[in-house]
Amino acid sequence: MEALPAGTQVIPVDGKWIIPGLIDAHVHAESDDDLKTMLKWGLTSVRLMAEDVAAAHAFATASRERRDIPEVFPAAPIFTAKDGWWDQGEPADAHVDRFPTTAEAARAAVRKAKELGSTEIKLMLDDMSWCRDPKPSLPRMKPEVARALIDEARRQGLRATVHAPKLADAKEAIADGATALAHGVIEPLDDATIAVMKKRSIFYIPTMDIFEFLADTRAFVDRVLSDPAVTKPSGLPPETIARYRSPEYSDGYRRRYPNFENVKRSLPALRENLRRLQAAGVAVALGTDMWAFPGLGVSIEMDLYVGAGLSPLEALRSATLSSAQSLGIERDRGTLAAGKRADFLVLSEDPLRDVRNVRKISDVYKKGAKVGPIVDAAPAR
């Protein structure tokens, strides 16, 4: 063993476990506090879905120097159809057309996004009927526009993550050349599609927690809050816990997404798709899209992967190496290795015995600097 440089600080961690910093491949942040909470739950890097390319690029640059939030890798802008999903109250980008209606306009928008600093775009291919029926279906992006966006992104060297939970939409995204599916697919995947995903190295980001949340919000919240690590003084504040447990909270989601029975029927297919893709060697990158439990959602998601048939080690890899690969940052993070960036967690319990032990955080390190354990309450939702 080589001698340590003079002045090196040695910290004893006997009887503890060290894992790479967690990476969430699909987050939205409603506030700076969301990102601070993510870091305190062990997320050292995140893919942030964003509308404004220039603002997201500037924020990502700033995140590299900040010690209180994860490093941010934006997927921006979020392209959709006018009045479609994610055009609901979201601000328009003054510099990029997020709602192109022709292939030519789509290609121009991607080139402009790259000029403003984008390295990845996101597309919405979804009318949301799977969770909104009997509410009216939302406008869905034209196939030729989606094809042009993805093709131009690849020409420009950008990644293209596609929101497409329905099988037909997912197949379209895969055929067009998407680099990642932003959500799990709610219908059974066929062998041919799985083979194409493996051959083209398309990342699968299941966001199982979102489907479980929408299928039965009350049961989901109760399961999460049954863990003392979540409700202890350093976890969620009492007022947030009371709000989440109230009938008004779960009833609100049933009104917003009334097709919850369809979502519930889709859960077995979502679990089986995840299991089969993992077994086939398709890269599963962990993403949560979880607004209610920022940061904590990663351990919730990993637990759902284990429940679907993955091993704790496979679940951990999805939240570290595979997520790093999906962002193109595996050279300096995602694993513990000499020469890589010192993003890591110190745990008091073995995560391979119970993957939920990633919540038993003693310390968080980002770029070799200690962030500390969870000490602040997560924001209310």
Secondary structure by P-SEA (a helix, b strand, c coil): cccccccbbbbbbccccccccccccccccccaaaaaaaaaacccccccccccaaaaaaaaaaaaacccccccccccccccccccccccccccccccccccccaaaaaaaaaaaaaacccbbbbbccccccccccccccccccaaaaaaaaaaaaaabbbbbbbcccaaaaaaaaaaccccccccccccccaaaaaaaaaabbbbbcaaaaaaaaacaaaaaaaaaccccccccccccaaaaaaaacaaaaaaaaaaccaaaaaaaaaaaaaaaaaaaaaaccbbbbbbcccccccaaaaaaaaaaaaacccaaaaaaaacaaaaaaacccccccccccccccbbbbbcccccccccccccccccccccccccccccccccc
